[in-house]
Amino acid sequence: MSSSTTIPPTTSAAAAAAEAPQPQKRTLSIFSLEGKTCVVTGGARGLGYTMCQAFIESGANVAILDLNGTEARSSAETLTTNYTAANPTLPPPKVTAHTCDVSDPISVSKTFEEIIQPHNHPSGIDVLVTSAGFVENFKAEEYPLPRIQKLWGVNVDGTYLCAVEVAKEWILKKKRGGSIIMVGSMSGTAVNVPQAQAPYNASKAAVRQLAASFAVEWAEHGIRVNCISPGYMMTALTQKIIDEQPELYNNWVSRIPAGRMGNPVDLMGAVVYLASDASSYTTGADIRIDGGYTVI
């Protein structure tokens, strides 16, 4: 009579790997935005919304400013819901929505007062991103003056008013610095073709120069001011334009060394860098994120 030995079943490599402690994603701690409050104008949609998402994923609380308050509230709810679903064991970020016309000094002043109310963001503001802006395409000789003034009011005056408002808060009340990130455009450096948009190009050149000027003026207060200049980004608005004028897509991409249009997520790394302590010695910079469009 023979005897046999029972051999335990072999644990599969996959099962062993699943049971083993999983390595966590690691990065430099100076990129963390834990405990910071970031204000994003035009944050309800498009590039501004993506920047809000980047801040939340990096640990920050966010205040969304938008002319469309209903859309701002909807975006705030979506951002919070998505974060909670992806991180069920972590406390949710504080995301507030505020209706604001950035071209109106009174609206800007009231909104920033509202943001730092005890029930909103009592610790104050640490980062400002001026993302509110828009573009129109008119031949220069046909561009209606009231529309030029409206564009300039949002793109330039709005950037100026919001930056000055938060700077006053830091200089006069908080006695501390912070980071201001102005959203310019490659159009502030290069002339886009074939579409005509001279006032927009000029407005974004003004934004870039505002960032440089404020960086010098406010450096002694510990305030850093930088600019990011996106190239062609595939947003919902851009997709609509391409759907209506499909010939534009090939024209644009043919001029981009990277061979593609950008996605809003391509801005996440730059905006988190400029908002974080990783950029503590960076001010007055213009970071162009355009796939190389402006270097040829």
Buried (B, 14 or more C-beta within 10 A) or exposed (E): EEEEEEEEEEEEEEEEEEEEEEEEEEEEEEBBBEEBBBBBBBBBBBBBBBBBBBBBBBBBBBBBBBBBBEBBBBBBEBBBEEBEEEEEEEEBBBBBBBBBBBBBBEBBBBBBEBBBEEEBBEEBBBBBBBBBBEBBBBEEEEBEEEEBEBBBBBBBBBBBBBBBBBBEBBBEEBEEBBBBBBBBBBBBBBEBEEBBBBBBBBBBBBBBBBBBEBBEEBBEBBBBBBBBBBBBBBBEBBEEBBEEEEEBBEEBBEBBEEEEBBEBEBBBEBBBBBBBBBBEEBBBBBBBBBBBBBEE
